[in-house]
Amino acid sequence: MGTFFFQRVKSWLLVMRCSCSAKRIQLTSKFMFQHSSVNFFVYTLNMKAIIVDIAPKNLESESGETFEDRLRELENLVKTYDGIIVLESIQKRDVPDYRTYIGSGKLDETIDLADHIKADVIIIGNILKPAQIYNINQQLEDRKLHEKIQAWDRVDLILKIFERHATTPEAKLQIQLASIKHM
């Protein structure tokens, strides 16, 4: 039987070092690397995400894409990022709120639920203006929450997926450039 050392790195990473072979523990995703003849196994715990979007009364757009298709695509993006959707919140309104995209009441309700279920991120299902994402994150910071919750829009999620899978320095720089342009 091997010797195990567990160390919490941030809130989403668990590192296990073993001095010999042992039983495999399956949490979610596993990465292995070797340093100085010691094997390190890195387990990532899934990110808990809340999806929030607004549904217009006319559910079909000019391109033929329905709201359900858009929502399904967002769910698949979260799964690609190794996230777990713990809540989907849909608000029916035709015109997005100028300050926060979703209304202030829906935002307060979502923040309370995110704090209660200890979600890591609130993902808005559309492309937000920089001021809108700033206002949402500002409201998240102003609240006295148990843990830090972030707000992302659809483009942020896609950029985070690319960032996670980027291996070359050029790819990482291109992702940073795209993130800056998105701000």
N, C-alpha and C positions, 0 to 999 in steps of 0.2 A: 504494500500500500504506500502511496506517495505522500509527501508532505505538502500541504497546501497553505498558501498565504493569500488572503484576500485583502484587497485594498480598494477603497472607494475613490475614484477619480472623477471629479465633478459629480453630477447627480445621475448620469446616464451610463457610466462606464465602470465595469468591474474587471479587475485584472487578477488573474490567478497564475501563480508560479508553482510549478511542480518539479520536484527533484527526480522523479522517476515516473514511469508510465502509471496511469491510474484510470479509474472509470471515467467515462465521458459524462459531463453534466451538460444538458441541453437547456439553455435559457432561451435564446432567440438566434442571434447571429454570432458566429465565432470566427475570430481571426487568430492566427498563430504566427509568432515571430521568434527568432532565436537571437540571444545576445549572450556572449561569453559562455557558451555551451549550456545555457539554461533556457529551457523552453518557457515562453510566456504565452498564455492563452488569454485573449481579450474578448470578453462577452459584452455585447451592447444590449441594453434593455430597451425595449420598444418605446418610442415617443408616443405619449397619449395626446391625441389631437381632437379638437372640436372644429367642425366645419360649419360655417355660417354663410348664408347667401340670401339674396332676395329673389323672389319669384315674381316676375311680372304677370299681369292678368292674361296677356297674350303669351302663352308659354312657348310658341314656336317662333323662331327668328326668321329673317329673310333667307338665310342660308339653309333652312330646313332642320337646323339643330334644335332639338327640344331641350327643355330644362333638365329632364331626367338624364339625357346624354351628357350634358355638362357636369351634372352632379356625379354621375358614374365615372367620368374621366377624372374628376378631382379625387374621388375615392381611390382610384387606381394610382394616382400620383402619390397619395399618402402611403399606400402600401409599398410603392417602389422605394420610398424613403425609409422603409421599415417602421412605419408608424401604425398605430392602432386608432381607429376612429371610435371615440367613446360617446360622441353626441353629434347629431346633425340638427342644426337649427335653421329653419327656413322662415323667412318673413315675406308676406305677400304685400308688395307695393310696386307701383309702376316706376316711380322716380327715386333714385338713391338719395340718401341724405347727403347734403353738401359737406358736412363736417366729418362724418364717420362712415359713410356709405350705408350702414344699417342705422336705424334710428337709435336715439340715446337710450330709450327704454329697453330695447332689445340688447343693446350693448351692455347695460347694467345687469340685465338678467343673465347674459352669457358669461360675464366676468364672475358673477356670484356662483354660477354652476361650475365654471372652470376651477374656482378656488375650492369648492366643495368636493369635486371629484379629483382634484389634484392633477389637472391637465397641464401639459407642458407648453402647448401652443394653441392659439386660436387662428384658424386659417379661413380667410375671407375668400369666397369662390369667384373672385373677379379681379381685374387689374385695378388697383387703387391709385389715387393720386398721392404723391409724397406727403401732402398735408393731411390726408385722411389717415394714412398709416401712422403718421406722427401723433395725431390726436388720439387714436386708439391706444397706442403704446403709452402715451402720456397719462391716459386714464388708468391704464394698468399699473403704472408706477405710482400714481397718486393714492391708489388703494393700498391698504395694509394687508397684503396677501401673505399666505404661508410660504409660498414659493414664487419665484419669478416666472411669470408667464409672458410669452412673447406673442405678438400678432404678426402674421405673415399674410401676404396676398398670394394669388396664384403664381405670379412671376417669381416671387421670393422662394416658393416651394420648388419650382422648377430649377432655379439657380442652385438651391441647396442640394438637389439631387445630382446635378452636374458636378458640383463641388465635391460631393462625396465620392464620385466615381472618377474624378480627374486624377491622372497619375503623372503626367509630364508637367514640367514647369511652365511650358507654353500654354497648356490647357488651363492651368491654375490662374495664370495671368489674364487669359481671355475671360474667365469667369469673374475675376475681380473687376475687370473693365466693364463687363456687362452689369455687374452689381452697382457700380458707380453710376452708370448711365441710367439705371432704373431708379435711383434715388431721386 
